[in-house]
Amino acid sequence: MAIDRLFSLEGRRALITGSGNGIGAEYARVLGQAGAAVVVTDIDGDAVERTVSSLAAEGIDVEGHPLDVSDQAAVEACRDAVGGHVDILVNNAAIFATVPMSRAGYDALSVEEWDRMMAVNLRGTWLMARTFVPAMQERGYGKVINISSGTALKGSSGRIHYVTTKAGVLGFTKTLAREVGDGGVCVNCIAPGSTLSEKERTEDVMKLRNAAVGTRALKRLQQPEDLLGAVVFLASPASDFITGQTLVVDGGSAMH
């Protein structure tokens, strides 16, 4: 295959959850730049509109839909709104930065917060796959890219509920890959390191990000653009014989 086709997404349609803000919006942008028609979804409807407008101004074929991935009816309504046809599904939506979470010990979390974290980060990932992957299997082709976290490989104090969900995404990825491989669907995972993605670079955020630098082989802050090559690779024909894998993108902090 010619190199210009190896990473081309021309003729493909990509849906990215949690893509109204932050890194998710950058995933949508780079997939669109690679040639895909892009579907932006996010629980924040205003953010969806802003991102759609921004991408459309760049000439990207884009549409947007507000979406709570933890709500089965909302996920199915989104499928109907896009006509069910998605070639690339990026499960990025999660409670972390845009939707705040507690940074408390295991014994200080409320049951309600634990359950909400599981509902969005884990059930949401499953609901999206359950709703969109069967059509991929029918067509004999599809790419599912789940977003985990380097914390799932190392542990991280003060956010056990978040890390637990991201560890669950690792197992979900391997199992789904086994179940849908016969249908020509590749399921892979990206595990980002601590990434400086928030617009408000507060002192507390910078302290966390700078602390992560010391754990890396590559001693610098991780930026959203550091993740874009990985998502294009896993969405493209270049990875058509790769499935069930986790690509750790963290500057060499967690090596496995």
Backbone hydrogen bonds, N-H to C=O, Kabsch-Sander energy under -0.5 kcal/mol:
donor,donor_aa,acceptor,acceptor_aa,energy
5,R,2,A,-1.7
6,L,2,A,-1.4
7,F,3,I,-0.8
8,S,5,R,-0.9
9,L,34,A,-2.8
11,G,35,G,-0.6
12,R,9,L,-2.2
14,A,37,A,-3.2
15,L,88,I,-3.0
16,I,39,V,-2.3
17,T,90,V,-2.4
19,S,16,I,-0.6
19,S,41,T,-2.8
24,G,21,N,-0.7
25,A,21,N,-1.4
26,E,22,G,-1.3
27,Y,23,I,-2.3
28,A,24,G,-2.1
29,R,25,A,-2.2
30,V,26,E,-2.5
31,L,27,Y,-2.2
32,G,28,A,-2.0
33,Q,29,R,-2.4
34,A,30,V,-1.5
35,G,32,G,-1.5
36,A,31,L,-2.2
37,A,12,R,-2.7
38,V,61,D,-3.1
39,V,14,A,-3.0
40,V,38,V,-0.6
40,V,63,E,-2.9
41,T,16,I,-1.7
42,D,65,H,-1.0
45,G,43,I,-1.0
48,V,44,D,-1.9
49,E,45,G,-2.0
50,R,46,D,-2.1
51,T,47,A,-2.5
52,V,48,V,-2.7
53,S,49,E,-2.3
54,S,50,R,-2.2
55,L,51,T,-2.7
56,A,52,V,-2.6
57,A,53,S,-1.8
58,E,54,S,-0.7
58,E,55,L,-0.8
59,G,56,A,-1.7
60,I,55,L,-2.1
62,V,60,I,-0.8
63,E,38,V,-2.0
65,H,40,V,-2.6
67,L,42,D,-2.4
69,V,67,L,-0.7
71,D,68,D,-2.0
72,Q,70,S,-0.7
75,V,71,D,-2.3
76,E,72,Q,-2.4
77,A,73,A,-2.1
78,C,74,A,-2.0
79,R,75,V,-2.1
80,D,76,E,-2.1
81,A,77,A,-2.1
82,V,78,C,-1.7
83,G,80,D,-0.9
84,G,79,R,-2.3
85,H,82,V,-0.8
86,V,84,G,-0.9
87,D,13,R,-1.9
88,I,13,R,-2.3
89,L,143,K,-3.0
90,V,15,L,-2.9
90,V,88,I,-0.5
91,N,89,L,-0.7
91,N,145,I,-2.3
92,N,90,V,-1.5
96,F,94,A,-0.7
96,F,99,V,-0.6
108,A,105,G,-1.9
109,L,105,G,-0.8
114,W,110,S,-2.1
115,D,111,V,-2.6
116,R,112,E,-2.2
117,M,113,E,-2.4
118,M,114,W,-2.2
119,A,115,D,-2.3
120,V,116,R,-2.1
121,N,117,M,-2.3
122,L,117,M,-0.5
122,L,118,M,-1.4
123,R,118,M,-2.7
124,G,119,A,-1.0
126,W,122,L,-2.2
127,L,123,R,-3.2
128,M,124,G,-2.2
129,A,125,T,-1.8
130,R,126,W,-3.2
131,T,127,L,-1.8
132,F,128,M,-2.4
133,V,129,A,-2.4
136,M,132,F,-0.9
137,Q,133,V,-2.4
138,E,134,P,-2.0
139,R,135,A,-1.7
140,G,136,M,-1.2
141,Y,136,M,-1.8
142,G,184,G,-1.1
143,K,87,D,-2.5
144,V,186,C,-2.9
145,I,89,L,-3.2
146,N,144,V,-0.5
146,N,188,N,-2.8
147,I,91,N,-1.9
148,S,146,N,-0.7
148,S,190,I,-3.0
150,G,192,P,-2.9
152,A,149,S,-1.5
153,L,150,G,-1.3
154,K,150,G,-0.8
155,G,151,T,-3.4
159,R,156,S,-1.1
160,I,104,A,-0.5
163,V,159,R,-2.4
164,T,160,I,-2.1
165,T,161,H,-1.7
166,K,162,Y,-2.1
167,A,163,V,-2.1
168,G,164,T,-1.9
169,V,165,T,-1.7
170,L,166,K,-1.0
171,G,167,A,-1.5
172,F,168,G,-2.6
173,T,169,V,-2.3
174,K,170,L,-1.7
175,T,171,G,-2.2
176,L,172,F,-2.8
177,A,173,T,-2.1
178,R,174,K,-1.6
179,E,175,T,-1.8
180,V,176,L,-2.1
181,G,177,A,-1.1
183,G,180,V,-1.3
184,G,181,G,-2.1
185,V,180,V,-1.5
186,C,142,G,-2.6
186,C,184,G,-0.5
188,N,144,V,-2.7
189,C,245,Q,-2.3
190,I,146,N,-2.5
191,A,247,L,-2.5
193,G,249,V,-1.9
196,L,222,Q,-2.9
197,S,195,T,-1.6
201,R,199,K,-1.0
202,T,200,E,-1.8
206,M,202,T,-2.6
207,K,203,E,-1.9
208,L,204,D,-1.8
209,R,205,V,-2.5
210,N,206,M,-2.7
211,A,207,K,-1.8
212,A,208,L,-1.4
213,V,209,R,-1.0
214,G,210,N,-0.8
214,G,211,A,-0.5
215,T,212,A,-1.5
216,R,213,V,-1.7
217,A,251,G,-1.1
218,L,251,G,-2.6
219,K,217,A,-0.8
220,R,218,L,-2.0
222,Q,194,S,-0.6
226,D,223,Q,-1.8
227,L,224,P,-2.0
228,L,225,E,-0.7
229,G,225,E,-0.6
231,V,227,L,-1.6
232,V,228,L,-2.1
233,F,229,G,-2.5
234,L,230,A,-2.3
235,A,231,V,-1.2
236,S,232,V,-1.2
236,S,233,F,-0.6
238,A,6,L,-1.4
239,S,236,S,-1.6
240,D,237,P,-1.7
242,I,239,S,-1.9
244,G,187,V,-3.5
247,L,189,C,-3.0
248,V,246,T,-0.7
249,V,191,A,-1.9
249,V,247,L,-0.6
250,D,248,V,-0.6
255,M,253,S,-0.6
